[in-house]
């Protein structure tokens, strides 16, 4: 529990160091922040501070909330707002962390491990879909809205980061919860 707390706090600090994610480029750095918040720091916070389970929403409510936040944040106009206005970026990242906490607390403290697994697998599916759209888009979706030069390669790297970080974490956690549910049904 203590190790989860230390790593979670270190990740939150690292995520907000101005130069670290930006070294990857504007879009990949932005996506790295997202993924660290929702897929790495959030579950560590939930594991490190079990009292948060009292605030856990139902897993399906959490999954819908998180999907709305994630997909809305990737609409070109809203994404541009976060790239151009620091206060919008802070608000977006806070919403991502809240959404991640909701999903992970809902999944890990669901009345049924199978329900938690289902929520994580649904989250993995929609994150995988969004990452795939970013990778396969024929042009930079955001450049015109951000007033920047097109950077299709950066957008593709951002999508790859989404797939490389989120997909395995949500999938493995969902499979682990499925295994717990199957073990519980045998007992």
N, C-alpha and C positions, 0 to 999 in steps of 0.2 A: 504494500500500500504506500509506504513512504517513497519507494523508488518510483512508483507511478506518479506521485506528486512532484517529485524533483524533475523528472523527465518532462512532464507536462508543462511545468513553469518554465523550464529551460527552452522548450520548443516555442512557447508563446513569446518569450523574449527574443529568441532568434528570428522568429517570423516577423517581428516588428522592427528589427534592425534595418535602417533604411537601405543600406547598400547590399545586404546579403541576397535577398530574392531578386533585386533589380539587376544583379550581375548576369542573370539568365536572359535579360531583355524584358521589356515592359509586360508583354502578355504572359510569357512563361513564368515570370516572377509573381505576377498576380495570381496565376493558377496554382503555383506552389503554395502561396499563402492560403488560398482556399482549401487545398487538400490537406495541408498540415492541420488546419483548424478542425475540419469536419471529420477527417478519417484517422488522425493520429492523436492530436492533443485532446479532442473531445472524449474518446474512449478512455484515455489515461486519466483525465479529470474525473470521469464517472467511477473508474476503478479506485482512484486515489482518495476520493471523498464519497464514500458510500452513502452518507446522509443525503446526498442529492437525489437518491432514489425516491425519497418522499415527494419530490417535485416531478417525478416521471409521468409524462402523459401516456395515454394508450399508444402502443406502437404504431397503429395505423394513423392516428392523428399526427404523430411525430413525422411519419414518412411523408404524409401529404404536405405538412408545413414545410418540411425540408425541401421537397420537390418544388413547391411554389417559390420558395426563396432562391434556390439554385437556378431554376430556369428563368425566373424574372431577372436575376442579376446578370444573366447572360444575354438578355435582350440588348441589342446594340445601343439604344438610347441610355439605358440604365448603366451599362458597362462604361460608356463614355463619361457619364457623370462621375463615376468612381475614379476614372483615370484623370479627370480634369479638376476635381474638387476634393481636397484632402478630407473634409468632413463627411462627404458621401462615401469615401473609401472606408473610413473608420466605422460608419454606420453599417455598411455592407458587411464588413468583416465581423462586427459584433453580431449581426443577424446570422452569419454563417456559423459562428461559434454556438449561439443559442440553438440553432437548428441541429447542429451536430450533437450537442448535449441532450437535446430532446430525443433524437433517434437512438443514441447509445444508451441513455438511461431507460428509455422505453423498451429497448431490445433486451438489455441485460437484466432488467427487473420486471419483465413481463410476467404475467401470471403463468404463462406457458412458454417454455424454451422454444417450442415450435413456432409460436406466434412471433417471438423475437427474431428467430431465424428467418421467417417469412418477411418481416420488415427490413432486415438487413439485405436480403436477397433482392427485394424490390428496389431498395436504394441503390444497390450495385447495378441493377439493370438500367435504371434511368441515368445514372452517372456514366455508365458505359455508352449509352446512346448519345448523350451530350458530347462526351469526349470523341466519339466516332464522327459526329457531325463536324466538330472543329477540325479534325484531321482531314476529312474528305471534302470539305468545302472547296470549291474551285477558286475562291478568292478570299481575301481578308474581309471578314464580316464586319469588323469594327473600325477600320482605318478612316472611312469617310465621316463617321460620327465622332471620332476622336480628333480629327484634324491632323492625322499623322500619315506618314508614307505607308503604303501597304506593306505588311510583313506576314505573308502567308506562312513562311517557315516558322516564325515565332508563334503563330496561331496553332500550327501543327504540333510544335513542341509542347505548347500548353495542353493540347488534347492528349498527347502521349503521356504527359505527367498525370493527367486526370486518370487515364487508364492504368498506368503503371503503379500509382499509389492507391487509388480508391478501389478499383476492381478487385485486386487480391485481398485487400484488408476486409472489405465487406463480405466477399465471397467466403474467405476462410472463417471469419467470425460466424457467418450464417451456417456454415457446415459444422462448426464446433457446437453451436447451439442445437442444431439438428441431431448431432450425436448425443448430446445430453438428453434431448427429448426421447430418443430411442432407448437409451440406457434406463431412463425413468420408466418407460412403458414396460420394460422387461422385469423391473423390480417388483 
